């Protein structure tokens, strides 16, 4: 199915809850609010002509200080973060992207862990790098940086060369009960 | 070794130095601490074309307790740094460290929040190998230079 047809189906079903759409080179995306996330993605999964049964990736974007250069895509956004959910259908072999507009770090996004298990670590990465919290996540802690790290490095206001050393010995990791959820 | 502490005769000690260093430099047992692309380059070095076993460093041991040459190959992140220190501490003396590639020597082109800018912030390094990744001849050259360095060591210094 063409991605523009998928956008039309979503707009027909959700109407005003689609904040904006994006189309470039055959790839399309819609932007929604965090409250609608579970409903939109389960609609994409359950609809017989769409059948998006694989969540391929969850990635975050920080739009602090973005835009204003005059180009069309560079419009200034009212929200700071976006989380992009890349969907794929094994049966119908089509892809789609759903973007969630997160106003700032105080907004909590529902976790998709119960629907797609792969979202577990991907949401931990978004939390580690951007500081966006996910409600209902079983084990929301840092995954890529060490446990003593302070801050969220992929935000635009983190000084990229600031280094934080881990100076503690790591023997406690052998005896701590690790929750591998 | 406690033998040389009981011998006052310097002639005998220099002969012991020569023999012991000859044994150590021509039979180094590397521990490949490979984290990134340089490890794959090392796999090429131990392959048949650029054979490192010509120089004696053939027997790679993956346990630090059984190795004496620590080859750090690849990017070391801040999360990995205490693990590298622990591996180095677990090696018995005499031990040498070769920092292979740009990432291990200086952080490479990762000047950011997560990469250790050179493993000499954590462990003492004997030989640095430049390159991204270094050519296999470079790696063999590093082993050769390390052998020259070992041949000038004093056995008593390792106490």
Interface residues (C-beta under 8 A of the other chain):
Chain A: X144 X145 X146 X149 X153 X158 X160 X161 X162 X163 X164 X165 X166 X167 X168 X169 X170
Chain B: X78 X79 X81 X82 X83 X86 X111 X112 X113 X114 X116 X117
